[in-house]
Amino acid sequence: MIEFKKVTKTYQSGKEDVHALNGIDLTVETGEIYGVIGFSGAGKSSLIRTVNLLERPSSGHVLINGKDISKLSASEIRKTRKDIGMIFQHFNLLNSKTVFHNIAMPLILANTPKRQIKEQVKELLDFVGLADQAEKYPDQLSGGQKQRIGIARALATNPSVLLCDEATSALDPQTTQSILELLRRVNREYNITILLITHEMGVIREICDKVAVLEAGKVIEQGTVFDIFTNPQQPTTQRFVRSVMNDELPESLLKKIRDPNQNHTIYRIQFIGASVGQPLMSRISREYNLDLNVLFGNITELQGEPYGNLIVEFNGPAREIQKALADIRLNEVQAEEVRNYAS
Ligand SMILES: Nc1ncnc2c1ncn2[C@@H]1O[C@H](COP(=O)(O)OP(=O)(O)OP(=O)(O)O)[C@@H](O)[C@H]1O
C-alpha cells in the first residue's frame, strides 16, 4: 500500500520557486495497479521520485505499507529500497555487463551468496521469457527485451511495490502490449502493487485498476478506470479519454448539431456491461413510434466489460421522446443530450 498525504514538492529554480506538487492525497491499495496520467510538466516524475526515495517531499508524507518513508535515516533508506522496485523509460541497464549480471546487480550489492544469485536470476529470466539470453549484452537486444531485463532486475529483491516511469513510452505498440501483459503477471503472480506514471491513456485502459489525473501538481480527478473512462468530469480527463476511446464526432456531424436553425434532439447513449447485448434501441423505436437515426457509434472493452457508445437523433413528438429516454434510463443505460458535447 502506498499513501500520499498532503504531499508538496517545491524546487528552487534560480530565484523562483517551482511548485511541482501542490498537496497530493492519493492511496494505492495493496495489490492494485494504479496509473497516474498527466501532460508534460504536470508533476508525474516528481511524484514518483518521492516514492523511490530519490527526493523528499517539501511537506507532507509518503507511506509504504504504513511506514513513513519521508522520515527515514540513511540506513533505513537502504533497507526500504529493497522493497521498492523501479523500471524506467530508457531501461537504465549497464551496457558493459551481461544480461545475467544486470539482473544480479541488486543481489550482488546486497551481498547475496553466489549460489542463491544464480538460482534467483535463472528463475527471473524464465519468468520474463529470456532464459536463453543470459550471456548477451543489452546492446544485442531489442527495446522490449531490454525492458524485460529491467523488470527482472526490479524483481530481484522481492519488492512489494513496483514503480514504472513511462515504462512503455519508448516501445512500439505491439511491444508495449507484451510488456503490459508481463506487468499484469508481475501484479498477479507476485502480488506486487504497481504505481505507474504515463502520458498514454491506452496504457491506463490496458492494465490499471484505478487512475488519477494530475494537472499543475494537483490530482484533478481520480477513480476506477471504468468510472473515469465512462464518465470523465474534468476537461483534461475528457481529452485523455477521447484520445483512446475513439468517440470524436466527425466535423460534419458537429456542424449539424451546432446549427441553430435546426431543432435536433440528439442524445449520447452509453451502454455498459450486460446492457450492450440488449436490442434496446429497436424496442424503443417500436414502442414509442419514434424514428431513430444512429449518427455515430462504437463499442469497446474496459477492464473486461463491454462498453458501447451511440449518438442517436430522436425524431417524433417531444412527449414520446421524453418517455423513451426515461425507459432507456430504467435499463441502466445512460442517455445524455449532446448539446454540451458539441459546444
Ligand atoms: N529539479 C528540478 N528543478 C527545478 N524544477 C523542476 C525540477 N524537476 C522538475 N521541475 C519542474 O517541476 C514541474 C513538474 O515537473 P515533472 O518532471 O515532475 O513533470 P512531469 O509530469 O513528469 O513532466 P514530463 O512528462 O515532461 O516528464 C515542471 O514545471 C518542471 O519544470
The ligand as a MOL file (V3000), in Angstrom:
LIG
                    3D

  0  0  0     0  0            999 V3000
M  V30 BEGIN CTAB
M  V30 COUNTS 31 33 0 0 0
M  V30 BEGIN ATOM
M  V30 1 N 14.9910 19.5020 -10.4390 0
M  V30 2 C 14.1300 20.4480 -10.7930 0
M  V30 3 N 14.4060 21.7650 -10.6240 0
M  V30 4 C 13.5270 22.7200 -10.9360 0
M  V30 5 N 12.2950 22.4700 -11.4730 0
M  V30 6 C 11.9650 21.2020 -11.6960 0
M  V30 7 C 12.8460 20.1110 -11.3550 0
M  V30 8 N 12.2560 18.9380 -11.6920 0
M  V30 9 C 11.0420 19.2730 -12.2020 0
M  V30 10 N 10.8640 20.6210 -12.1990 0
M  V30 11 C 9.6420 21.3460 -12.6330 0
M  V30 12 O 8.5500 20.8180 -11.9180 0
M  V30 13 C 7.4000 20.7330 -12.7390 0
M  V30 14 C 6.9120 19.2930 -12.7970 0
M  V30 15 O 7.9030 18.5110 -13.4630 0
M  V30 16 P 7.8330 16.9150 -13.5890 0
M  V30 17 O 9.0930 16.4840 -14.3020 0
M  V30 18 O 7.5570 16.3240 -12.2660 0
M  V30 19 O 6.5540 16.7420 -14.5480 0
M  V30 20 P 6.1680 15.5200 -15.4940 0
M  V30 21 O 4.6880 15.4320 -15.4530 0
M  V30 22 O 6.9370 14.3170 -15.0930 0
M  V30 23 O 6.6460 16.0240 -16.9100 0
M  V30 24 P 7.3040 15.1390 -18.1200 0
M  V30 25 O 6.2230 14.1970 -18.5900 0
M  V30 26 O 7.6600 16.1800 -19.1350 0
M  V30 27 O 8.4870 14.4390 -17.5310 0
M  V30 28 C 7.8230 21.3040 -14.1110 0
M  V30 29 O 7.4470 22.6600 -14.1440 0
M  V30 30 C 9.3100 21.1410 -14.0980 0
M  V30 31 O 9.9150 22.1260 -14.9160 0
M  V30 END ATOM
M  V30 BEGIN BOND
M  V30 1 1 1 2
M  V30 2 1 2 3
M  V30 3 2 2 7
M  V30 4 2 3 4
M  V30 5 1 4 5
M  V30 6 2 5 6
M  V30 7 1 6 7
M  V30 8 1 6 10
M  V30 9 1 7 8
M  V30 10 2 8 9
M  V30 11 1 9 10
M  V30 12 1 10 11
M  V30 13 1 11 12
M  V30 14 1 11 30
M  V30 15 1 12 13
M  V30 16 1 13 14
M  V30 17 1 13 28
M  V30 18 1 14 15
M  V30 19 1 15 16
M  V30 20 2 16 17
M  V30 21 1 16 18
M  V30 22 1 16 19
M  V30 23 1 19 20
M  V30 24 2 20 21
M  V30 25 1 20 22
M  V30 26 1 20 23
M  V30 27 1 23 24
M  V30 28 2 24 25
M  V30 29 1 24 26
M  V30 30 1 24 27
M  V30 31 1 28 29
M  V30 32 1 28 30
M  V30 33 1 30 31
M  V30 END BOND
M  V30 END CTAB
M  END
